[in-house]
Amino acid sequence: MRLSHFYLPTQKETPSDAQIASHRLMLKAGMVYQSSAGIYTWLPLGLRVLRKIENIINEEMDAAGCQEVLMPTIQSAELWQKSGRLDSYGKEMLKFKDRHDRELLYGPTNEELITEVFSQHIKSYRDIPKNLYQIQWKFRDEIRPRFGVMRGREFLMKDAYSFDIDYEGAKKSYWRMYQTYLKIFKRMGLTAIPVRADSGAIGGDMSHEFQILAPAGESSLYYEVAFESLDFDDPNVMDEVVRLYAAVDEKHDPQSCPVPPHQLKQSKGIEVGHIFYFGSKYSEPLGAKVMTPSGQLVNVEMGSYGIGVSRLVGAIIEANFDGEGIKWPDPVAPFQVGIVNAKTHDPKAVAFADAVYEKLKEAGVETLYDDTDERPGAKFANMDLIGLPWQVIVGAKAVEKGIIEIKRRSDGTRQELDLTSFINQLAA
């Protein structure tokens, strides 16, 4: 994509109301536009990151045997009356009536609706287990929306729901999602720490939240050093990871901690995912029953599994930035390469930069080419701000010797290469 054609409204000034780095940088980098309190329009650069995160989630959920659905954002209040949550959920739920005076709500979560969908079609043990998931916008009327997309009112969420015939089956589904979540966050370049958690308004008696390590996190985490060296692609890692110690500040007692101090690390964390097992909490009131092999009707055992997709964009930035801007991990970067022509008034340099852009496109490399007439210093600052993993700098040596300068955004290292060698390096 040529920058002259790309909608990228970057800002030079730091937004005065941005309290944390991710909020500040997302506004400065032209990723989002704040439409109202806690509600954002996602602009092209931010939307590309959002889609990268969605794709990783889709691939790992599908690999775990889950099936994607898409439920409406607006739900009938009647289902929530049946489950008993209509009044108990709290003021975060946005309720309203349609022209026929029927009470509706903007879904903050989907346990009731997916249970209703399941109960209408699945009647036999032969048709389960099932795990249905979606990536859908939700709304919770936060009393004080702040920190940008980290705590907004409207947000994109991946929510999944498992259905099993008994506790043993539900437990297997739960731990499958536990491991899937670790894989998802690892693919995004994040270290995720699973912590035993309260179930809150969702309900249930088994729950874990997933915290990623970030200096600006809201939670204080204590966890075993061994977490950082685990291979989450290994199916045998589950026994080990479940045994490891992790706790948030209010649940960590130094006196009773089973881990020696030298094996314990402390960090700030940001919650980006939460999983729950809640048995028949929703299946019983909503009539989700299946026939067992012996002919008995039983309530299905359920769990739900959430990931804050839009929240992850902010969380990834909080874990990957410096004084110049964002440093995207490769798997979620909006583009892999940014081209900067430092000699915009030299026709030979322009022709060379154009050729570099075309060859990268032919090689399937997602590339943003700054083909504007902006001064070089401003171009470099802009590239550092938006944080693409690689910068290709076309200067005097490019015209004279066909050599480009390559900058790695994550650590600032530079090297000089010919274009073919760089493309081979990216492919490797």
Helices and strands as residue ranges (DSSP letters): H 21-28, E 32-36, E 39-42, H 44-63, E 67-68, E 74-76, H 77-83, E 94-97, E 103-106, H 111-121, G 125-127, E 130-139, G 148-150, E 154-164, H 167-187, E 192-196, G 200-202, E 206-213, E 219-224, G 225-229, G 235-237, H 238-243, E 246-248, G 249-251, G 261-263, E 264-279, H 283-286, E 289-291, E 297-299, E 301-308, H 309-319, G 330-332, E 337-341, H 347-362, E 367-370, H 376-386, E 390-394, H 396-401, E 404-408, E 414-417, H 419-427
